[in-house]
Amino acid sequence: MSRPTQKFQITIPKSVREVLGVAPGDEIEFSVTADNRVEITRSASASAFSKYIGFLSHKSGHDPDQILNALRGDEKEPVRLACYLGNAYF
C-alpha cells in the first residue's frame, strides 16, 4: 500500500516495479478504465535523441558543414581534409 505525499507522489511497490520492469527515470502511464480502475503501464522507451528526429528537416539538401558552421556561429568556409584509403583519396 502507498500513501500520497503532499505533492501526490507515491512509491511504487517493488513487486509492481518488477512486473512493469521500470527503472528510475522511466516513464509510466496511468489510465482510468470505464469501471474506474487505474491501469499502470510502462511507456515504450525512446532514445534520448528521438526528440531531435526531424529537427533540421527544413535544411534538407543543404551542405551539412555549412549547417554546422551556422549553428556554431562560424560562417567561415569549412576545412576539407583528404584521406587516402587504398588507392583513392576521400
N, C-alpha and C positions, 0 to 999 in steps of 0.2 A: 504494500500500500504506500502511496506517495501523498504528500501533503503540499499544496502550492505555497510558495513564499509570497511575500507582499507584492512581488513583481510577477506573480503567477508562474514562476518557474517550478518545474518538478524534476525529481530524479527518476530516471527510467530504471526500473529494477534490472539487476544483472541478467536474470533469466530471460527478460524481454529483449535486452540488448543483444544477447547471444543469438536468440531466434531471428532477430532482424539483421544481425551481422553489422551493427553500427559501431563506429569508432568516433572519438572526439573530432568534431568538425564536419561530420557527415550531416546531410540534410534529411529531415524526417517530415513526412506529410501527415496531417491529421484530416480526416473527413468524417462527416456525420451521415449515417445511413438513414433510410426512411423510418426505421423504428428507433431512432435516437441513440444508436450505438456509435461509438467512436472507433474508427479504424485507423491504425497507425501503420504506415509503410515507409520504408527507406527509399528516398529518391534515388533514381539512377545516377550513379556517379558520373560526373562530367570532368573532362580535362580542365585544368586550371586555365588553359588557353582558349577554351571553347567560346568564351565571351568576346574574343577578338576575331572570330571567324567572320569574314566579310567586312572587317573594319576598313580596309583600304580598297574595297571593290570599285569605288569611284575612280581609282587610279589605274584601273586595268589598261594595259597597253603602254604605260609609261615605263621609262627606264628605272629599274629598282635602285640603282646607285643615285640617281637624281632624287628619287623619293626619300631615301635615307638622308642625303645631304640636306634636303629641305626640312625634314623633321629635326635634324640636328642644328639647323640654323646655319649650316655651312654651304654656301652656294658655289664654292669653288668646284672646278672640274675634278671628278673622281680620279684617283691614282689607278692606273692599269698595270697589273703585273703579269708577266708572261711566265708560264710554267711549262717546262719541257717534260713530256711523258712519252717515252719510247722514241718515236720518230716524228713527233709533231709538237708544236707549241700551242698552248691553250691560253 
